[in-house]
């Protein structure tokens, strides 16, 4: 084999020799020669001018902005405000007419055409798939398409992927309240512990996130879920693929689109910390003495959450120009987004410029580019574990400032003054300048055969600055005797070159064939460097730099530079017979530098079948079922998201190490992590069966899928058998995880005269099980807590591990009865250290005593069902929509609920009703510092089910204002995350974590906020 490393620029590719692989140098030369020959065969065809008018078949109104395109060509235009169009076309050409909400049509070109468009039942909708497009009716895979109108409804977020929540069955989206952060997205459960996030593809460029985009720039998002749809992305398709298509130019006069919105964010839920009077009651019980004789007299005290939070504003503005001719089309946009966090001194802002152009050189060659440049600043330093822990635990009897005007110290050194923490970290900023896009060319070799080449880049430059002044509030957590400054520079650059040939041919009346073949090459390089300094003369960022620090305090550090390459070959075939029987097959081979020579390449096939039953003669004109398609698929996808160099023994250079290599002593270095030359790809095998049906004159559409997704050869770090000294464990391929479940969507669309309405219901289930783990068990201790999650065969991945709480020892008599039971089992006591008022834990193994052997599965972080209800209605210019989302059956480990580390801590107000000898029927157990009640148990694993109003929007659209200069203007009011219905005791039942062993572990993250906004959209 050969692993290819490509360096952009004037040089030819360099080849990293790995025996057996076809050199990429030859591939590049072949395609360059091929393209040169093709370009020399350009010809010009006779042109005919055609014209016509597009009308709504039901109302007779003109359809404004419909796309009229010559089939198989880049020639096209759009209808004007009166529905008229005209363009020059080759002789005997076929027109493709499409518009959102109407069925796509194909007609022979003519003069003075009158084209009536009918409401779309979804069958002719064009869906973006990997390396191409396909009619929805011809799809054999599980793909969900979300259009721009749905993505832009979610306000107060910098990431358009937030708009996927409640829109796509099988897709979980967990929001984060922190400004500028990305949501956690899971497609069809969790099958990997290395990195379970889906792959994003933006206009053909592969990226890890879409934080550089604004929702107004997006035309659609397609979520590819089953292996038939994702296998074309091979090694990176195991966790699903989200294809993002941005808005492109349309032929016609320039349309200026101006949109803007302003809104406010606010907290509708909070952790119900005890107020001052409740705190006094809790402390009396905790210390078992009368510290506060009259707690009621203490009043409300300081609401620390209120002190550190605010109603925060956000704004989102964009100006876009869209237009073109038969030769050139363009879409240019500029946007500004600013979001102040609900916590003071946190903010995010971003400026984005995007340009998409398409230039038709001649009838055969079209070139273009899709480019996006963004500049963002994030002033949210991510101090939220200790910060939020202190918000919930600091005494409400304390104020932010003391009588001298200085920040008040908390009552215990394990806490901080949370307001002071925000204040002293306000001089933090992370600036990202990012360029994402590609340049492409498409050449029609012969009718039906197209060659496409694309060169894309994803370039990120990061600069992070932080100045922390000197201060002393309380040791050890809020004490900085010497001011300091840090400055980090980083560059992360990826290039991707793709070359594909596509052949699309109608063979007679019955057969249609579409073939795709291609190669892709990608390289990523990342490097970060940090400089620090201390002891500045002034606490003023304007006079601070690394150079101005005393020389003795300057230091430079960095991370291991990253370089990784991927070479891929891909093939796909789509075949249909009589538009009735469908077959799709694909194959991709990926070679990655992350894996050693023994397993450098991975191979990922898929196959899918479809049967459009309603195209059969016996189903024609049945009067009930308008469309019925059955489909089934099988395929293999992969995951390569691990660190580099796993297959090699890497030397760590440090003066503290000496080692022997080849019998020679080497100083200042040693191998600290074991290698694994046999490491290979995670592979996900997925089966899917489903159907799509529409009935009642296409008013009701139903989609259903059953899937079984099994991930094998998990990439996990497993402890070295028998233990080790000085050598850390590395990744191994161990075990498998299965996710299986069902998904459905019911969509009703109808109208009563001018009143249109729709109801959409979606639902998803999945069951996660570790099916093989090599008879091992891995227990994970959650950061800074006594809490645990586990990986074990037969259990969900990362389930909660602890004791089962089955009650409270209400009296000494109850405790004695349990001890008597222990004696009958040959033990001296049921639970050593237990007192009346403590929790009773279940004797799981039946030996008569409570110890570590009784810890067991106390809950799964995964929901058993999640789904949505989407309602929409419109009448004349008015429109209204509401989205409701629910998640049911999951558990949340509330890490703060029973954490009693010191005898002055504040707690949840539920602890006011803690057990005492005078209150034996209390709902809460006895209070005690580090008592048995603080053990990890089902007592703190709480019901995570919830229903929330995801979004409500009301708008009105004006048409033809200002003597026709304004084509349309829409005003709207919108609210997001308006409220939750849940029994969960924490701040939010939506817990985000990228670590699969910390799923639904609530360690006080940045809370999810609600927001309301008003906006306007005007088109000129």
N, C-alpha and C positions, 0 to 999 in steps of 0.2 A: 504493500500500500504506500501511498504518498499523502502526507498531510500538506495542504496548500496554505501558504501565507502570502497574501496579496498586499502590495504597497501601492496606494493610489499615486498618480503623478505620471511623469513621462517615462519612468522605468517600466520594463516588462515585469510580469509577476515573478517573484522568487519562489522556489519550490523547496519546502522542508522535506527531505527525502525520507519516505517511509515506503519500503518496497511494495510494489504492486498496484499503485494508483495511477490512473491516466493523468499526466501533468496538465495543470491548468494553463500553462503557457501555450500549449497546442490548442486548447479550447478557445482561448482568447484570439489566437491567430486565425483559427478556423472561422469564428463568427465575424471577425473583422473582414476577412476575405469574402465571406458569404454576403455580408451587408454591402460591400463595395460592388460586387457583381450585380446584386439586386438593384442597387441605386442606378446602375447604368441601363436598366431596362424600362425606365419610366416612359409612360405614354399618356396621351391626352385623348379623352373620349368626347364625342359630340354631346352638346348640352341642349336641353329643352327647358324653357321657362314654364312653370306650372303655378297655379294659384288656387285658392279655395277658402272655405270658411268652416270653422269648428263650432258646433252647437251642442248644447246639453240635450240629449235625446228626450228627456222627460219634460223639461221646462221650456226648451227652445231658446234659452239664453245663450249668448256667446261664451265660449270657454276661453278665458284669458290666460296666456302663458303656456298653452299646450305645446309640447315638443313634436315637431315634424322632422323626421330624419330619413335619409335614404338608406335602405337596408344594406348593410355590408360596407357602408361608406361613412366618412366623417362629415358629409354634407347635411346641413339641417338648419332649421329656423324655429321660431316660436310665434304663436298667434298673438295679434295685437288686441287692444281693448275691445274691438268689435268682433274678435274671433277670426279676422282675416289673416292670410299668410300668402307668401309667394317665394319661390326660390328656383334656381337653375339645377336641373338634375340630368344625369345621363339618360339616354333613350331607353325606353322599356324598363324603367326602374320600378322598384316596389318601395312604398312609403311605410314607415313605422310611426304611428301616432300614439302618444302617451301623455297622461296627465294624472297627477295624484288623485285617487278616489274614483277614477274611471278605468274601464277595461281597455287594455292595449289593443290596437288594431293594426292590421297590415292590409294595404290597398294598393292596387296598381295606380301609378301616377297619371294624372289627367289635368285638364284645364277646367276652371270654374267648378271645382269640386265642392260638394256640400257633405261634410263628414259629421255624423251624429254619434256622440260618445255616450255609452251606457255606463251606469254605476258598476264599479268593479267588484266582483265577488272574490277577488284575490288570486284568481287562477293565472292571470296574465301579468301579475306583478313581477317585475324584474328584481331578483335578489342577488346581491353581491356574494360570491363565494371565493374560495382561494384561487387566485390567478384567473379570475374571470367573472362572468355573470351567467345567470340561468333563470328561466321562467319558474315561478313558484310551482306551477303545475308539473314541471319536469323534475323537481327535486326528489332525490331518493334519500337524502339525509335529513337530520333534525336541525333546522335553522330557524331562528327567530329574527325578524327584522323590526327595528324600532326607528321610527321616523323623527325628523327634526322637531316637529311640534311637541312631541312628548319629552324630548331631551331638554328643551329649554324651559319647561315648566318649573323645574326645581331651582329656586333662588338661593342666594347666599352661599354658593359653593364655587370653587375655582375649578372643579373637575367635572366635566360633562358625564363621566361614567356614573355619577350619582343618579342620573336620570334613568338608569336601568332598573332601579328598585321598583318592584311592583309591576313591571312591564313584561318580563320574560319568565315563563315557567322554567324551573330548573336552575335559576340564577339567583344566588344570595348576594345581596349588597348590604354591607354593614358600614354605616356612616361614622365618620370621626368628626368631632366638633372643632378640632384644632384648625386654625386658618392655614390654607395652602396644602393640607394633607390629602392623600388619596384614600378612597374607601377600600375596604377589604372585599374582594369579589371571589366567590366560589361558584364553579359551574359543576353541577351534578355531584355535590359532596366533596369529600377530601380524600385524595388517594396518594398523597406524597407528603413526607415530612421535610423534604429539602426546600421546596418553594412551590406552594400549591396555587399560585396566582395564574390567571389565564394569560395568553399571549395577545398582545395588541398589534394590529396591522393597520397603519394609517396610510391610505393611498398607496399601498404596496410596500411601505417602509415598516420593518419590524421594530417595535419599541416595547418597553416594559410598562409604560404608563401613558396617559393622555393629559397630563397636567399642563401641557403647553398649549392646549386647545381651548377655545371657548365654544359653548354649545351652539351659538349662532353661526359658527363656521361649518357645522356638520350637517350633511344631507341625510345620512342614515348610519345606524350601527347594526351590523348583523352578528348575532351570537351563534357560532358554530359549536354544536354540543356533542354529536355522536362521532364515532370514528370515521364514518364515511365522509363526513364534512371536514374533519380536522386532520386526517392522515396525510393530506397533501402538504401539511406543515411538519410532518415527521417528528423529529426529536423534540420539538417544542409545542406539540399539540395536545399533550396528555391532559392538560387542565382546562381545555377549551380554548377557543380562539374568538376574539372580538375584532371584527373588521370594521374600520371606521372609514367612511367615504365622505370627504369634504365637498362643499358646494363648488360646482364647476360653472364656467361661463355658458351662456345660451345665446344663440344668434338672435339678433334683433337690436332695437335701440337700447341705449344704456339705461339700466334701472338703478336708481340710487335708493338704498335701503338704510334707513336710520332707525336705530332702536336704542332705548335707554330705560333703565329702571333704577329706583332708589328704594331701599328698605331698611328694616331694623331687625336685629336678632335679639332674642331674649330667652331666658331659661324658664321653661314651664314646669320642669321637674327638678328636684334637688334631693340630695341625701338628707333625711330628716334628723339632723343633729339636734340634740337636746338644747333648749334655750337655758338661760341662767337659772330660773327656778327649778326646771327639770334637772339641770346639772347638779344643783345643790342636793336634790333628793338622791340622785345616783351616787354622788360622792359619800353621802351619809351611809348608804348601803354598802358601797365598795369598801370603805374603811371601817365599817361596823361600829361607828361612833357618830356622835352628833357634832359634825364639823360646822354645819349650818343649821342653827336652831329653827329658823323660819325660812325655808327655801322659797316660799311664795313671795316673800318680801324682796327677793332678788330681781324680780321682773323678767324682762326678755333678755337683757344683756346685749352683748355684741353679736350681731349676725355676721360671722366671718365670711360666709359665702357672699353676702351682699356687699361687704367691704371690698372684696377683690374682684367682683364682677360688675357688669354694666349692661345696659341696653346698647348694643353696638350697631353702628350703621354699616351698610354695604351699598355699593353702586356698580352698575354694569352698563357700559356704553359701547356701541359699535356703529361704524359707518362702512357700508359695503357698496361696491360698484360692480354690476354684472351686465355683460353685453357681448357684442361681437358681430361677426358676419359669417358668411360661408367659409371664409379663409381663416379667420382667427376669432377665438373666444377667450374671454378673460373673466376672472372673478378676483377682485382686489378688496381686501378688508383691513380695517384697523380697529382695535378694541382696547378698552381700558377697564380693568376690574380692580376694585379695592374692597377688602373685607377686614373690618376691625373685629378682633376676637372678643368674645363675651368676657374674657379675663382682661383686666387692664394691662396696658403696655404690650399687648400682642396684636399684630396686624399682618396683613399680606396684601401685596399689590402686584399687578402684572400688566404690561403693555405687550400686545401681540399684533404683528403685521403678517398677513397671509396673502400670497399671490399664487393663483392657479391659472395657467394659460395653456392654450392648445392652438397650434398653428398647422394648417393644412398646406403643406408645401406643394403637393399636387394630388392627383386622384389616388395615388398609391402610398405616399409618405405623409405621415402626420407626426409632429414632434410637440413636446410640451414639458411643463414642469409643475410640480406642486411643492411650494416652499412656505415654511412658517418660521418666523423669527420671534422669539419672546424674551422679555427681560422682566424678571420677577424678583421681589424682595420679601423675605419672610422674617418677621421679627417675633418669632414664637419659639423660645429656646428649648422647649420640651423638658421642663423640670417637674413634671406633673405627679410622679409617684409621691415623693416626700412633700411636695406642695399641697396636693389634695388631701393627703393623709393628715397634714397639719390643719387644713381648713376644717376637717371633720373632728379633730381631737383637741385642738387648742381650747383653753377655757373661755367660755363666753363672759366670764367676769373680767377678763382683760380687754383693754382697748388697743387700737392700732398703735397709738402713741402714748408714752407715759407723761407725767405731769411736767417734765422738763422738755417735752417736745421731741424726744427721741423714740425710736422704735421700741416697743415693749418686748421684752423677752418672754417666750412661752414658759409655761409652768414646768416643763421638763426638757432636758437637753436632747431628747430623741425627736423633738419637734422643732419647727422653725416658725418665725412670724411670717405668714404667707404673703401679706401685703409687702413686707420688706423684701421678700424674695423676688417678687415681680419688679419692684423698684430698682433693686441692685443689678438685675439682669436686663434692664431696659436698653442698655447699649449693646445689643446683640442684633446682627443682621446677616442673613444668608442670601447672597445675590447669585441668581442663576441667569446666565445668558445662553439661550439654546436655539440651535438651528436644526430643523428637521425637514427633510423633503427629498425629492428625487427629480432627476431629469430623465425623460423617456422618449423613445421613438418607436413608431409602429409602421411597418412596411407590408403592404399587401403584395405577396410574391405572385400569386395567381388568384383568381377569385376563390375565396374560401380559405386560403392559406395566408396566415399573417405571422410575421416575425416581429417580436417586441424585445427591446432591450431597455434596461432601466438601471441607472446608477443613483443610489440614495445615500444620504448621510444623516447621522444623528450626532450632533456635536454639542457638548455641554461644557461650559466654563463656569466654575463655581468659585466664589470668594466669600468666605465667612469670617466676620470680624466680631470680636467680643472684648469689651473692656469692663472689668469688674473693679470698682473702687475698694479701698480698704474700709473695713467695718468690723465691729465686734458687738454681737447681740447675745449669743449664747454658744458655748462650745458643746459638741464638736461640729455641729451641722450648719451653724450660721456665724462663722468666724473667718475673717480674711484679713490678717494683720498687714499684708502688703498688697497694694494694688497690682493688677496684672492685665496683660493684653495678649490676645492670641489672634493670629491671622493665618487662614488656611486658603491655599490655592489648589484647585484641582481641575484637570481636564479629562473628559471622558468622551472618546471619539469612536464611532462605529461607521464603517462604510459597508454597503451591500450592493453587489452587482448581480443582476438577474437577466437571463436570456431565455426566451421561450418561443416555441413555435406552436401555433394553434391552427388546427384544420377543422373547418365547419362545413358540412356538406349535406344537402338533402339528396338522397339517392332514390329517384323515382318518387312515387306518391307515398310510399310506406315507410321508408327507412331514413332515419336522421342520425348522423354521426358527428361527434365533436371529439377531437383528439388534442391533447396538450402534452408537450415534452419540453424539458428545459434543464438548465443548470443554474445554480446560484452559488455565490462565494461571499463570505462575510468575514470581517475582521474587526475586533474591538480592542482598544487600548485605553487604559485608565491609569492615572498617576496623580497622587495628592501629596502635598508638602505643607507642613505647619511650622510656623515660627512663633515663639513666645518670648515675652519679656516681663520683668517685674520691677517694682520700686521706682515708679515715675514720680517726678516732682509735683505734678499737677494731676488732679482727678478730672481731666478734661480731655475728651476723645479727640478734640481738634488739635491737640499738641502731642499726640501719642503715636508712636510707630515702633516697630521692632528695633530700628536703628537708634531711637532716642532712649532706649532702656540702658541701664548700666551694663557694660559689656559682660560682667560676671553672671548676669541673670539671663542672658540671651540663650536660647536653645532652639534647635531645629529637629523636627521629627517627621516621619512620613509613614506611609503604608507600603506594603509590598506592591510594586507595579503589576498591573494586570494586562496580559495579552492573551487573546483567545481567537481562534479561527474556526470557521465551519465551511465545508465544501459539500454541496448537495446536488443530487440528480433526481429529477421528478418526472412522473408520467401519469396521465389520467385519460380515461376514455369514458364518454357518455354516449349511450346508444338508445334510441327509441324506435319501436316498431308500431306503425299506425297510430302514433301519439297515445299508445295504450300500454305497451309493455316497456319498462324502463330498466336499464342496466348501467351501473356506474362502477368502474374499477380504477384504483389508483395505487401508485407505488412510489415511495421516496426512499432514497439512501442518503444518510447524513454521516459525514466524517467530522469529528471534533477533536481539537487539540487537548480537550479536558481529559481524554481517555488515552490509555497506553496502547502500544502497538498490538496487544493481544485482542483488543476490542474497540478499535478506533472507529469503525463504521457500525451504524445501526440501520436496520432495514424495516420499513413500515408499510405494509400493504393494507388495502381495504377493498371491500366489495359490497354493493348494495343493489337491491331489486325493488322495483315499484310496479304496481298494477293499477291503472286508472280504470276502475271497474265500470264507471259510468260511460266509458267509450265503447263498451261492449254493446252489441245489437240488442241483447235482451234487457238492457237498462235504459235504452234511449226512450225519451219522452215518457218516463214512468210517472211523472207528475208529483213525485215526493222528493226524491233524492236528486239534487242538481249536480252534485259532484261527490265522488267517493274514490279515494286513492289509498291503497294499502302499500306499505313499504317495510323493508327489513334490511338491516345492515350489520356488518361485522368488520372489525378492523383493529389495527395495532398502531398506537402512537407512543411517543417517548418523552423523557424528561432528562435534561442534561444540566439542571441547575445546581451544580456543586462547585466547590472551589477548584482553582487550577492546581496543577502539579500533584494531584493525588497519586498518580501512578509512579511518581519519582521520589527518591529519598532526598529531601531538601535540607540544606545546611543552614542553621541559624547562627549568624555571626554575633558573638558577644564575648567580652573579655572574661566572663565568669565561666566559660565552657572550654574544655579541652577534650579532644577525641582522638581515636586511632582509626586511620583510614588506610587500608592496604598495608597494615603492619607499621605504618609510619605515624608518629605523633603529630597532630595538628592542633595548634593553639588557637584560642579565640573563636571557636566554632564547634558545633555538634549537631547531629541529627536528633531533633526532639519529637518528631512525629513520624510514625511508621508509614510506609508506602504500600500501595496496592496496585501492582501492575496489571491485575486482572479485573479491575473495576470496569463496569459496563453500564449501559443505559438502563434507567428504569423503563419498563415497558408496560403499557396499559392496554389490555384487551377489552374491547367493549362490544356488546351486542345490543341492538336496538330494534324494537318492533313497534310500529305505530300506524295510525291511519289519519286521514284528513277527510272531512265530510262537510258538505253544506246542503241545507234543506230549506224548504219553505221559500222558494224563489231566491235562494242565496242570502236570505236574511239572517239565518242562523248558521254559523260556521263552528265546527268542532275539530279540535286536534288532540290526539292522545298518543303518548309514548310510554313504553316500558323499556327500561334499560338495565343492563347488568354490566358494571364497569369494574374490572379487577386489575389492580396495579401489582406487578410482580417485580422482583429484584429491587426492592426499596433501597434507596441510597440513604443509609443511616450510619451514624458513628456508634459502634458497639464496643464496650469495654474489652480490652485484651483478655483472653481466657487465662485464668490463673493469676491475673494482675501483672503489673509492670512497674519498673522504677526508672524514671527519666525519659521514657518514651510514651508519647500520647497516642491514643487510638486514632485511626483515620476512618474514612468512609468504607463501608462494605455493602455488598448487595445482599440484603437479608429480608426474607419474608415477603408477604403480600397483603394487600388490603382490598376489600370488596365494598363497593357502593352499588346498591340497587334500589330502584324505586319507580314511581310512575309520575307522569306530568300530563296536565291537560289544560286546555284553554277553550272556553265557550264564548263566542262573540256574536251578539245580536245587534244588527244595524237595520233601522227602519225609519220611515218618515210618515207623517200625517200632513199632507199638503206641504206647507213651508216649514213645518216643525220636524226637525230631524233629531233622532236620539239613538244612543247606543249603550249597551251593557256588555261588559267584558269581565269574565270570571276566570282566574287562573289558579292552579294548585299544583303542588309538588310534594312528593315524599321521598325520603331516602333513608336507608339503613346502612350504617357504616360498621364494618366488622373487620378486625385483623384476623385473616384466615391462616396465616403462617408467620411465625416469628422465631423459628428455629428453637422452640422450647425455651426461649429466654423471656425474661421480664425486665423491663426498664422502668424505674421509678424516677420521676422528675420532681425535684423540690422547687416550688415556685419562689422566685426572687424575694428574699428578706421576709419570708413568712414560713410558718410550719405547715404549709399546705402542699398537697401532692397530686400529681396526675400520673397516669401509667400507660404503657404499651404492653399488651398481653394478648396472646391468642384467644380468639373467641369473644373478645370485648371490643368496644369502639376505640378508635385511635385517640389516645389522650383522655381516657375517661377519668372522672374524679375518684380519688382513692382515699378512704378514711373509714371512720367508725359509723355504724348505723345508730343514730339516737332514737330511742323508742319511748322516752318519757323522762320524768323528773322524780327523784327520790323525795316525795312530798313530806315524809316524816322519818324519824329514826326507825320506826317500826318497819317501814318499807325497805330501808337500807338493810336492817337485820335480816329480813326475809331473803333478800338476794344473797347475803353472806351465808345464810343457812343453805341455800342452793349450792353455793360454792363448796361448802364443807362436804356436801353429799357427793361431790365430784372429786374429793380428795384435795381441795385447795383450802387455804387459810382465809381468803377474802375474795369477794367477787371482783372488786376493783380497788386496788391499793390507793389510799389517799382520798377515796370518795367520802363526801359528807352529805347530810340532808340538804336538799336544794340543788344538788348536782345533777347533770344529765345521766340517764341510764343508757349504756351502750349495749348493743346486742352481742351475745356470746355466739359468734358466727360458727366457730369450730366445735362448740359444745363441750369444751374442757373445763368449764366452770369458773373461768377467770378472764378478765379483759386485759389483753396485751396486744402487741403488734400483729399477732397471728389472726386477730379478729378484724383487721382492716380489710375492706372489700370495696366492690364497685358501689359508689353512692350516687351515681348519676352520670348522664351523658350530656356533653355540651351541644349536641346536635339536635335540631328540631325534628319532630316526627312529621310535621306538615307545615308548610308555609304557602301563602297564596294572597291573592288580591281581588278587590272588587273595583272596577273602573266604570264610572258613569259619565256620560257626556250628552249634551243637548245643545241644539242651536235653533234659533228662530229669527229669520231675516238677518239683521246684523248682530244679534246677541248670541253669545256662546257661553256655556257653563260646563265645568268638569270637576269631578271629585275622584280622588284615588285613595282607597283604603287598603292598608297592608296588614297582614297578621302572620305571626309565627307562633307555633304551638308545640309543646312537648319537650322543649329543651330545659336544661338546668343551668343555673348560674352559681358559681362559687363566689359568694359575697365575702371577700377577704377582709373587710373591715368590721363586719357585724359582731364578731365575738372576740376581737383582738384587744385583750385587756393586759397591757404590758406594764402599767404603772398605776398607782392608786389615785392619781389626779386627772386621769384621761377623761375626755368627753366621749360620749357614745351615742348611738342611735337612741331616739327618745323611747323606743320600746322598752329599754332597760329601766325605765321608771317603774315598771311593773315587774321588777326582779323578785325572786323568791326571798322571803325572810321568815323567821319563825312565826311572825304575826300575819304573814301573807302566803300561806302554803299552797293556795290555789292559783298562784301567779302564772302568767303565760311564759315568763322567762325564768331561766335557772338562777341559781345563786351567783352573785358577783364576787369575783376573787381574782387577784393578779396571778396570771399564768396557772389558773386552776385547771382541772380536767375538762372544764367547759370550753376551754380555748383550743382543745385538740381539733384536728381536722375531722369534721363529721357531717352527717346529713343535716344537722341543725343549721349549718350555714350554706348548704346547697339548696338554693331556693328556686321556686317556679319561675322560669324565664319566659313564659308565654306572654304575648302582648298583641294588642291591636292598636294601630295608630292611624290617624288621618294624615296620610302622606302628603296630599296636596289638594288644595281647592283653588279654582281659578274662575273668574267671571270677566268677560270682555265684551266689547262692542266695536264693530268695524264700520267705518265710514268709507264709502266709495265715491270716487270722482269729485274731489274737493278742489277749490281754487280754480274754477274754469277748466278742470281736467288736468291741471299741472300736478296735482297730487292724485296718484292712481288709487291709493287706499291708505287709510290710517286706522290703526287699532289701539284702543286703550284697554288696560286690564288691571285688575286687582288679584293678588295671589298670596296664598299662605302655605307654608311648608312645615311639616312635622308639628301640626297644630296642637295635638295632645295625644297622650297614650292612655290606654286602658290596660292595666297590669297589676298583678299582686306582688311583683318584685319589690324588694325593700331598698334597692340601690337607686342611684341617681338616674340611670337609664338602663333598660334591658338590652340595648344594642351595645355590645362589648366588642371592640375591634382588637385583634392581635394577629400579627403575621406569624407568630410562633404557634405551631399546631399543638404543642404540649401546654399551651396557656390559653386555649380556646375557652371563651366565656368565663375566664377568671377575672373578676372585677377587683382591680387594684387601683381604683379611683382614677380612671383615664379622664382626659379632657371631655367634659360633658357635651352630649349632642344638644344643640339649641334648636329652637323654633324661630321662624322668621315670617315677616309679612312685607310685601312690597307693592308698589304701583309702577306701572310702566306704560310705554307707548312705542308703537312701531309704525313708521311712515315710509311709504314707497313713492318715489317721484319718477 
